[in-house]
Amino acid sequence: MPAGRFKSRTFRRVFVRTPGARTVLHYRKRKPKAAKCGCCGTALKGVPRERPYKMSNLPKTKKRPERPFGGNLCSRCMRKAVVEKARPVEKPEEVKEEKEAKSKDEEKKKQEKVEKTEKKGKTEKVKKEAAKEAKEDKPKKD
């Protein structure tokens, strides 16, 4: 009779052939589910289904594929992520907002330039007028 804990299906039943030519039932813990893609949820290829104690003994290169996002995303989603990172897709509303903001900034800059040039022109005019007045005020030598 098996022990009580082995009666449930938590443990899987493995038939083992002993050296004495007997077949004996062993109870082993089940393997965990396959790793899933974080984006689309499909099973990841290249990631082993093993118990944690076996996974810790595996080298890092055997635990997941050696590519960007290996062990987290499937190859299809990884390609999409890399392309999206390289050239981000902009939404039409965002593009409009950015263009409007740029045009407003440009208008402000132009306005500031115009104001600066006007101020310069005014100060130069004032200086010229002051110089003329100074010349007229000076007595002439005859």
C-alpha positions in Angstrom: 0.0 0.0 0.0 1.3 3.5 -0.9 1.6 6.1 1.8 -1.3 8.5 2.0 0.5 11.4 0.4 1.1 9.3 -2.8 -2.6 8.5 -3.3 -3.4 11.9 -4.8 -2.3 12.8 -8.4 0.1 15.5 -7.1 2.8 13.0 -7.7 3.2 11.2 -11.0 3.7 7.4 -11.1 6.9 6.1 -12.7 7.5 2.4 -13.3 11.1 1.6 -12.6 12.8 -1.6 -13.5 15.1 -2.8 -10.7 18.2 -4.9 -11.2 16.4 -7.9 -9.7 14.0 -7.7 -12.8 11.1 -6.4 -10.7 9.0 -3.5 -11.8 8.4 -1.1 -8.9 6.3 2.1 -8.7 8.1 5.3 -7.8 6.3 8.6 -7.1 7.9 11.7 -8.5 6.8 15.4 -8.4 5.3 16.7 -11.6 7.2 19.1 -13.9 6.0 22.7 -13.9 4.1 24.1 -16.9 6.0 25.4 -19.9 7.2 29.0 -19.7 4.9 31.4 -21.5 5.6 34.5 -23.6 5.0 37.7 -21.6 3.3 39.4 -24.6 1.2 36.8 -26.4 1.1 33.9 -24.0 2.4 31.1 -26.2 4.8 28.5 -24.9 8.4 29.5 -25.2 10.7 27.3 -27.2 14.2 26.6 -25.9 13.2 26.9 -22.2 13.3 23.6 -20.4 10.4 22.3 -18.2 12.3 21.3 -15.1 11.9 21.4 -11.3 13.8 24.4 -9.7 16.5 22.2 -8.2 17.4 20.9 -11.7 17.2 24.3 -13.3 19.6 25.7 -10.7 22.2 23.1 -11.8 21.8 23.9 -15.5 24.2 26.4 -17.1 22.7 29.8 -17.9 22.9 29.1 -21.7 20.7 26.0 -21.3 18.0 27.8 -19.3 16.9 30.2 -22.1 17.7 31.2 -25.7 20.6 33.6 -26.2 18.8 36.5 -27.9 17.3 39.8 -26.7 14.4 39.1 -24.3 15.3 35.4 -24.3 13.2 33.5 -21.8 10.7 36.3 -21.6 9.3 36.8 -25.1 8.8 34.5 -28.0 10.8 35.2 -31.2 7.9 36.8 -33.0 7.1 39.2 -30.1 10.9 39.9 -29.6 11.2 41.0 -33.3 8.2 43.3 -32.8 9.7 44.8 -29.7 13.1 45.4 -31.3 11.5 47.1 -34.3 9.2 49.2 -32.2 12.2 50.3 -30.1 14.2 51.2 -33.2 11.4 53.2 -34.8 8.6 54.0 -32.4 5.2 54.3 -34.0 3.6 57.6 -33.3 -0.1 58.1 -33.0 -1.7 60.8 -35.3 -3.0 62.8 -32.3 0.5 63.0 -30.8 2.0 64.1 -34.1 -0.6 66.9 -34.4 0.1 68.1 -30.8 3.8 68.0 -31.4 3.5 70.1 -34.6 1.3 72.6 -32.9 3.7 72.9 -30.0 6.6 73.4 -32.4 4.8 76.1 -34.4 3.8 77.9 -31.2 7.4 77.8 -30.0 8.7 79.1 -33.4 6.2 81.9 -33.3 7.3 82.9 -29.8 10.9 82.9 -30.9 10.2 85.0 -34.0 8.2 87.5 -31.8 11.1 87.7 -29.3 13.6 88.4 -32.2 11.3 91.1 -33.6 11.0 92.7 -30.1 14.8 92.6 -29.6 15.5 94.2 -33.0 12.9 96.9 -32.3 14.6 97.6 -28.9 18.0 97.8 -30.6 16.6 100.1 -33.3 15.0 102.4 -30.6 18.2 102.6 -28.6 20.3 103.3 -31.7 17.8 106.1 -32.7 17.9 107.6 -29.2 21.7 107.6 -29.3 21.9 109.2 -32.7 19.4 111.9 -31.6 21.3 112.5 -28.4 24.5 112.9 -30.5 22.8 115.4 -32.8 21.5 117.4 -29.9 25.0 117.5 -28.4 26.5 118.8 -31.6 23.9 121.5 -31.9 24.3 122.6 -28.3 28.1 123.1 -28.6 29.1 126.6 -29.6 30.7 127.0 -32.9 34.3 128.4 -33.2 34.4 131.3 -35.6 
